[in-house]
């Protein structure tokens, strides 16, 4: 399958991809915005997850998440943003595995977000379709 064969994206797939991507962007903006200010709920959750109660750590995580989300939201850099967000979600998954969080509700939540993230990008970006080939 060449790039010209995958270049056309149907309007339905495009809007579904945009909708899925918008869900990820909105969730990650919320996640990133609550981390920089030293909110008690963020500090308490960080401690429960085994992270230090240092506001600089949550601030750094929030900034990394917001920058990665911004890269994902911009069409030209969306693939780089998707890769960075996948790494970010991988860290969240590893954190939940380490502390023994419930599997389906907490640990795999990052996997669910990753599927939505890449599914949205797959549906709206023909270059991703060209890279991820499904043999028929």
N, CA, C and O of each residue as an XYZ file, in Angstrom:
544
protein
N       0.853     -1.172      0.000
C       0.000      0.000      0.000
C       0.898      1.234      0.000
O       1.727      1.424      0.890
N       0.714      2.045     -0.996
C       1.526      3.245     -1.103
C       0.814      4.421     -0.446
O      -0.353      4.335     -0.066
N       1.551      5.519     -0.325
C       0.990      6.719      0.289
C      -0.203      7.235     -0.515
O      -1.159      7.750      0.064
N      -0.158      7.103     -1.836
C      -1.268      7.592     -2.650
C      -2.534      6.771     -2.426
O      -3.639      7.296     -2.565
N      -2.390      5.489     -2.082
C      -3.553      4.656     -1.817
C      -4.201      4.996     -0.478
O      -5.398      4.771     -0.302
N      -3.441      5.526      0.454
C      -3.980      5.836      1.774
C      -4.246      7.324      1.953
O      -4.668      7.756      3.026
N      -4.002      8.114      0.903
C      -4.084      9.567      1.045
C      -5.500     10.052      1.315
O      -5.688     11.072      1.978
N      -6.493      9.338      0.813
C      -7.857      9.825      1.016
C      -8.402      9.346      2.359
O      -8.343      8.164      2.698
N      -8.927     10.297      3.099
C      -9.555     10.013      4.381
C     -11.009     10.405      4.227
O     -11.315     11.538      3.854
N     -11.908      9.474      4.511
C     -13.331      9.793      4.372
C     -13.721     10.841      5.407
O     -13.100     10.920      6.468
N     -14.726     11.634      5.119
C     -15.158     12.643      6.092
C     -15.569     12.037      7.428
O     -15.314     12.626      8.478
N     -16.196     10.876      7.401
C     -16.589     10.224      8.653
C     -15.387      9.833      9.495
O     -15.361     10.051     10.706
N     -14.381      9.246      8.828
C     -13.167      8.853      9.552
C     -12.432     10.083     10.073
O     -11.916     10.080     11.190
N     -12.388     11.130      9.259
C     -11.702     12.353      9.668
C     -12.351     12.949     10.916
O     -11.654     13.301     11.867
N     -13.678     13.064     10.920
C     -14.363     13.661     12.072
C     -14.348     12.753     13.291
O     -14.297     13.237     14.422
N     -14.392     11.450     13.077
C     -14.260     10.525     14.208
C     -12.868     10.646     14.811
O     -12.717     10.676     16.032
N     -11.856     10.715     13.961
C     -10.486     10.886     14.436
C     -10.295     12.194     15.178
O      -9.626     12.238     16.211
N     -10.880     13.255     14.655
C     -10.796     14.551     15.335
C     -11.495     14.501     16.692
O     -11.007     15.069     17.669
N     -12.636     13.820     16.746
C     -13.357     13.696     18.016
C     -12.566     12.920     19.045
O     -12.472     13.334     20.201
N     -11.988     11.787     18.634
C     -11.160     10.998     19.561
C      -9.949     11.797     20.018
O      -9.596     11.788     21.197
N      -9.318     12.484     19.078
C      -8.151     13.302     19.433
C      -8.534     14.437     20.367
O      -7.781     14.776     21.280
N      -9.704     15.024     20.142
C     -10.168     16.108     21.021
C     -10.382     15.604     22.446
O     -10.072     16.309     23.407
N     -10.912     14.382     22.587
C     -11.076     13.802     23.928
C      -9.739     13.691     24.653
O      -9.626     14.042     25.828
N      -8.736     13.202     23.945
C      -7.403     13.062     24.543
C      -6.836     14.427     24.893
O      -6.301     14.620     25.984
N      -6.953     15.379     23.967
C      -6.404     16.721     24.206
C      -7.067     17.365     25.420
O      -6.381     17.929     26.272
N      -8.384     17.287     25.506
C      -9.092     17.879     26.650
C      -8.703     17.210     27.964
O      -8.477     17.891     28.964
N      -8.625     15.883     27.967
C      -8.230     15.178     29.185
C      -6.813     15.554     29.607
O      -6.555     15.804     30.784
N      -5.896     15.593     28.639
C      -4.502     15.893     28.964
C      -4.316     17.357     29.369
O      -3.450     17.663     30.189
N      -5.113     18.256     28.807
C      -5.040     19.653     29.253
C      -5.472     19.736     30.714
O      -4.811     20.385     31.524
N      -6.582     19.078     31.050
C      -7.023     19.058     32.446
C      -5.930     18.477     33.343
O      -5.601     19.046     34.383
N      -5.368     17.331     32.926
C      -4.319     16.678     33.708
C      -3.103     17.581     33.883
O      -2.516     17.638     34.963
N      -2.730     18.280     32.825
C      -1.547     19.132     32.890
C      -1.762     20.423     33.652
O      -0.839     20.925     34.293
N      -2.972     20.972     33.591
C      -3.250     22.261     34.235
C      -3.354     22.128     35.757
O      -3.020     23.070     36.474
N      -3.809     20.981     36.262
C      -3.955     20.847     37.718
C      -2.634     20.555     38.411
O      -2.565     20.651     39.637
N      -1.592     20.206     37.685
C      -0.329     19.830     38.315
C       0.592     20.997     38.686
O       1.209     20.940     39.749
N       0.719     22.039     37.881
C       1.648     23.114     38.270
C       1.311     23.850     39.573
O       2.223     24.079     40.367
N       0.054     24.234     39.838
C      -0.182     24.892     41.133
C      -0.103     23.846     42.249
O      -0.510     22.702     42.045
N       0.400     24.208     43.390
C       0.543     23.213     44.475
C      -0.804     22.898     45.137
O      -1.037     23.295     46.278
N      -1.688     22.188     44.429
C      -2.975     21.783     44.980
C      -2.794     20.604     45.930
O      -1.993     19.707     45.667
N      -3.533     20.607     47.027
C      -3.424     19.516     47.998
C      -3.781     18.169     47.397
O      -3.113     17.171     47.669
N      -4.831     18.128     46.582
C      -5.260     16.862     45.998
C      -4.167     16.264     45.106
O      -3.980     15.048     45.090
N      -3.455     17.103     44.373
C      -2.365     16.618     43.521
C      -1.217     16.112     44.381
O      -0.676     15.038     44.117
N      -0.839     16.862     45.399
C       0.255     16.453     46.280
C      -0.071     15.141     46.987
O       0.780     14.255     47.071
N      -1.292     15.010     47.496
C      -1.697     13.778     48.185
C      -1.696     12.582     47.229
O      -1.259     11.490     47.594
N      -2.178     12.789     46.023
C      -2.192     11.709     45.045
C      -0.784     11.317     44.643
O      -0.491     10.132     44.482
N       0.086     12.292     44.481
C       1.485     11.988     44.136
C       2.129     11.121     45.221
O       2.851     10.172     44.915
N       1.869     11.447     46.477
C       2.427     10.672     47.585
C       1.872      9.253     47.572
O       2.618      8.296     47.783
N       0.559      9.103     47.323
C      -0.049      7.773     47.251
C       0.542      6.940     46.123
O       0.613      5.715     46.222
N       0.962      7.597     45.062
C       1.548      6.904     43.915
C       3.049      6.658     44.083
O       3.687      6.076     43.205
N       3.606      7.099     45.200
C       5.017      6.865     45.461
C       5.946      7.947     44.956
O       7.163      7.765     44.940
N       5.388      9.065     44.544
C       6.191     10.196     44.096
C       6.437     11.123     45.283
O       5.666     11.107     46.243
N       7.497     11.931     45.236
C       7.732     12.867     46.340
C       6.654     13.956     46.398
O       6.025     14.273     45.389
N       6.455     14.510     47.570
C       5.461     15.569     47.765
C       5.979     16.924     47.297
O       5.398     17.954     47.639
N       7.031     16.941     46.544
C       7.642     18.165     46.038
C       6.801     18.748     44.902
O       6.596     18.077     43.890
N       6.311     19.985     45.047
C       5.504     20.578     43.970
C       6.262     20.725     42.652
O       5.641     20.790     41.591
N       7.586     20.777     42.703
C       8.365     20.889     41.469
C       8.245     19.637     40.607
O       8.308     19.720     39.381
N       8.072     18.470     41.247
C       7.920     17.219     40.491
C       6.592     17.224     39.746
O       6.545     16.917     38.554
N       5.514     17.571     40.443
C       4.217     17.613     39.756
C       4.196     18.719     38.705
O       3.583     18.556     37.650
N       4.849     19.823     38.977
C       4.932     20.917     38.003
C       5.648     20.438     36.731
O       5.201     20.716     35.619
N       6.753     19.722     36.906
C       7.502     19.211     35.764
C       6.652     18.222     34.959
O       6.641     18.272     33.729
N       5.938     17.320     35.654
C       5.082     16.365     34.955
C       3.961     17.077     34.201
O       3.624     16.693     33.081
N       3.389     18.103     34.808
C       2.340     18.863     34.147
C       2.835     19.544     32.886
O       2.154     19.535     31.860
N       4.017     20.132     32.960
C       4.584     20.818     31.797
C       4.918     19.825     30.686
O       4.662     20.096     29.513
N       5.483     18.685     31.049
C       5.785     17.655     30.044
C       4.503     17.196     29.361
O       4.466     17.047     28.139
N       3.455     16.971     30.146
C       2.176     16.552     29.578
C       1.566     17.604     28.668
O       1.040     17.276     27.605
N       1.633     18.867     29.078
C       1.053     19.945     28.270
C       1.826     20.163     26.969
O       1.218     20.384     25.922
N       3.144     20.104     27.022
C       3.949     20.274     25.808
C       3.685     19.120     24.840
O       3.529     19.338     23.639
N       3.638     17.909     25.358
C       3.364     16.743     24.511
C       1.971     16.838     23.895
O       1.777     16.494     22.729
N       1.005     17.304     24.681
C      -0.363     17.468     24.186
C      -0.429     18.536     23.103
O      -1.117     18.359     22.097
N       0.274     19.631     23.300
C       0.302     20.685     22.281
C       0.890     20.157     20.973
O       0.384     20.465     19.894
N       1.945     19.372     21.069
C       2.540     18.787     19.869
C       1.561     17.830     19.191
O       1.497     17.783     17.962
N       0.809     17.079     19.964
C      -0.185     16.152     19.417
C      -1.328     16.907     18.728
O      -1.840     16.451     17.706
N      -1.722     18.036     19.271
C      -2.857     18.790     18.743
C      -2.552     19.486     17.421
O      -3.461     19.738     16.631
N      -1.291     19.795     17.177
C      -0.903     20.476     15.938
C      -0.672     19.417     14.858
O       0.171     18.539     15.040
N      -1.399     19.479     13.740
C      -1.279     18.431     12.715
C       0.151     18.148     12.243
O       0.515     16.994     12.018
N       0.948     19.189     12.095
C       2.310     18.999     11.582
C       3.197     18.201     12.551
O       4.096     17.483     12.113
N       2.949     18.322     13.859
C       3.783     17.640     14.863
C       3.003     16.562     15.623
O       3.445     16.100     16.675
N       1.850     16.166     15.095
C       0.989     15.236     15.824
C       1.635     13.876     16.070
O       1.388     13.266     17.111
N       2.443     13.393     15.156
C       3.073     12.092     15.362
C       4.105     12.155     16.488
O       4.173     11.241     17.310
N       4.903     13.212     16.537
C       5.852     13.380     17.635
C       5.099     13.494     18.958
O       5.498     12.885     19.950
N       4.021     14.263     18.980
C       3.217     14.400     20.187
C       2.640     13.064     20.630
O       2.603     12.771     21.825
N       2.189     12.251     19.677
C       1.638     10.939     20.007
C       2.707     10.033     20.628
O       2.434      9.296     21.575
N       3.903     10.099     20.093
C       5.000      9.294     20.649
C       5.326      9.747     22.069
O       5.489      8.918     22.964
N       5.422     11.055     22.277
C       5.726     11.575     23.615
C       4.603     11.276     24.606
O       4.874     10.932     25.757
N       3.349     11.402     24.174
C       2.233     11.079     25.068
C       2.193      9.583     25.386
O       1.823      9.195     26.494
N       2.567      8.754     24.431
C       2.634      7.317     24.683
C       3.678      7.016     25.758
O       3.448      6.183     26.635
N       4.806      7.684     25.690
C       5.835      7.508     26.723
C       5.332      7.995     28.076
O       5.562      7.348     29.098
N       4.650      9.130     28.084
C       4.088      9.701     29.313
C       3.088      8.726     29.937
O       3.116      8.481     31.142
N       2.210      8.178     29.107
C       1.226      7.210     29.599
C       1.908      5.925     30.062
O       1.448      5.281     31.005
N       2.998      5.554     29.403
C       3.761      4.381     29.844
C       4.317      4.564     31.248
O       4.349      3.619     32.036
N       4.755      5.777     31.563
C       5.215      6.064     32.919
C       4.091      5.949     33.933
O       4.298      5.467     35.047
N       2.898      6.393     33.548
C       1.736      6.276     34.443
C       1.379      4.808     34.662
O       1.060      4.404     35.780
N       1.431      4.020     33.607
C       1.147      2.593     33.730
C       2.163      1.931     34.647
O       1.792      1.149     35.523
N       3.438      2.237     34.454
C       4.493      1.656     35.295
C       4.310      2.048     36.759
O       4.526      1.229     37.652
N       3.918      3.276     37.005
C       3.673      3.735     38.372
C       2.552      2.926     39.012
O       2.672      2.502     40.161
N       1.481      2.711     38.290
C       0.351      1.955     38.843
C       0.690      0.479     39.031
O       0.222     -0.140     39.986
N       1.483     -0.085     38.149
C       1.921     -1.474     38.333
C       2.775     -1.589     39.591
O       2.623     -2.524     40.376
N       3.673     -0.625     39.770
C       4.601     -0.659     40.912
C       3.890     -0.626     42.250
O       4.328     -1.278     43.196
N       2.781      0.135     42.349
C       2.102      0.231     43.641
C       0.945     -0.755     43.767
O       0.280     -0.797     44.802
N       0.698     -1.547     42.726
C      -0.339     -2.566     42.797
C      -1.757     -2.025     42.672
O      -2.664     -2.531     43.333
N      -1.962     -1.029     41.858
C      -3.304     -0.477     41.633
C      -4.191     -1.519     40.960
O      -3.687     -2.462     40.350
N      -5.513     -1.355     41.068
C      -6.424     -2.264     40.359
C      -6.130     -2.258     38.856
O      -5.867     -1.210     38.267
N      -6.179     -3.432     38.256
C      -5.740     -3.596     36.873
C      -6.600     -2.829     35.866
O      -6.083     -1.984     35.135
N      -7.893     -3.110     35.819
C      -8.727     -2.578     34.744
C      -9.102     -1.117     34.925
O      -9.294     -0.410     33.936
N      -9.212     -0.647     36.156
C      -9.639      0.736     36.366
C      -8.481      1.727     36.438
O      -8.644      2.878     36.032
N      -7.332      1.323     36.935
C      -6.218      2.253     37.127
C      -5.023      1.927     36.219
O      -4.572      2.770     35.444
N      -4.524      0.700     36.328
C      -3.303      0.341     35.617
C      -3.479      0.424     34.105
O      -2.622      0.975     33.413
N      -4.566     -0.109     33.589
C      -4.781     -0.125     32.143
C      -5.419      1.151     31.606
O      -5.666      1.248     30.404
N      -5.690      2.125     32.459
C      -6.277      3.374     31.997
C      -5.379      4.055     30.967
O      -5.874      4.608     29.985
N      -4.082      4.018     31.180
C      -3.141      4.585     30.219
C      -3.165      3.850     28.886
O      -2.967      4.460     27.835
N      -3.407      2.548     28.925
C      -3.527      1.770     27.684
C      -4.777      2.202     26.927
O      -4.742      2.373     25.708
N      -5.887      2.379     27.652
C      -7.123      2.838     27.018
C      -6.901      4.193     26.350
O      -7.304      4.405     25.206
N      -6.259      5.102     27.074
C      -5.977      6.423     26.503
C      -5.065      6.314     25.282
O      -5.244      7.040     24.304
N      -4.088      5.407     25.342
C      -3.184      5.207     24.210
C      -3.908      4.715     22.967
O      -3.616      5.162     21.858
N      -4.856      3.793     23.148
C      -5.637      3.323     22.006
C      -6.471      4.452     21.402
O      -6.559      4.579     20.181
N      -7.080      5.269     22.258
C      -7.868      6.395     21.761
C      -6.959      7.394     21.045
O      -7.299      7.893     19.972
N      -5.801      7.683     21.646
C      -4.836      8.627     21.084
C      -4.395      8.194     19.688
O      -4.477      8.974     18.738
N      -3.926      6.945     19.564
C      -3.436      6.463     18.274
C      -4.578      6.197     17.313
O      -4.408      6.374     16.106
N      -5.742      5.775     17.808
C      -6.900      5.584     16.938
C      -7.334      6.889     16.316
O      -7.631      6.944     15.122
N      -7.375      7.948     17.116
C      -7.721      9.260     16.579
C      -6.731      9.728     15.533
O      -7.113     10.271     14.496
N      -5.457      9.512     15.813
C      -4.426      9.923     14.854
C      -4.501      9.076     13.585
O      -4.336      9.596     12.482
N      -4.748      7.779     13.737
C      -4.872      6.876     12.591
C      -6.018      7.297     11.683
O      -5.890      7.276     10.459
N      -7.133      7.677     12.283
C      -8.309      8.035     11.489
C      -8.178      9.389     10.801
O      -8.781      9.600      9.749
N      -7.401     10.313     11.376
C      -7.328     11.658     10.792
C      -6.049     11.931     10.020
O      -5.948     12.971      9.368
N      -5.073     11.041     10.070
C      -3.784     11.309      9.457
C      -3.404     10.198      8.473
O      -3.104      9.082      8.897
N      -3.412     10.483      7.179
C      -3.075      9.439      6.199
C      -1.637      8.939      6.310
O      -1.355      7.804      5.928
N      -0.734      9.752      6.820
C       0.652      9.284      6.987
C       0.742      8.173      8.021
O       1.539      7.247      7.872
N      -0.072      8.261      9.073
C      -0.086      7.201     10.083
C      -0.682      5.936      9.484
O      -0.217      4.832      9.766
N      -1.706      6.095      8.663
C      -2.294      4.932      7.989
C      -1.251      4.241      7.105
O      -1.222      3.014      7.010
N      -0.398      5.042      6.461
C       0.639      4.458      5.603
C       1.684      3.709      6.429
O       2.250      2.718      5.968
N       1.938      4.182      7.646
C       2.926      3.527      8.504
C       2.375      2.272      9.171
O       3.091      1.286      9.347
N       1.101      2.320      9.541
C       0.479      1.190     10.231
C      -0.377      0.463      9.217
O      -1.541      0.805      9.005
N       0.206     -0.540      8.595
C      -0.476     -1.263      7.540
C      -1.190     -2.493      8.121
O      -0.610     -3.273      8.876
N      -2.420     -2.632      7.756
C      -3.182     -3.827      8.111
C      -3.375     -4.627      6.837
O      -4.066     -4.188      5.918
N      -2.755     -5.814      6.784
C      -2.869     -6.646      5.600
C      -4.270     -7.224      5.506
O      -4.853     -7.668      6.495
N      -4.785     -7.205      4.299
C      -6.136     -7.752      4.090
C      -6.046     -9.154      3.576
O      -7.072     -9.791      3.336
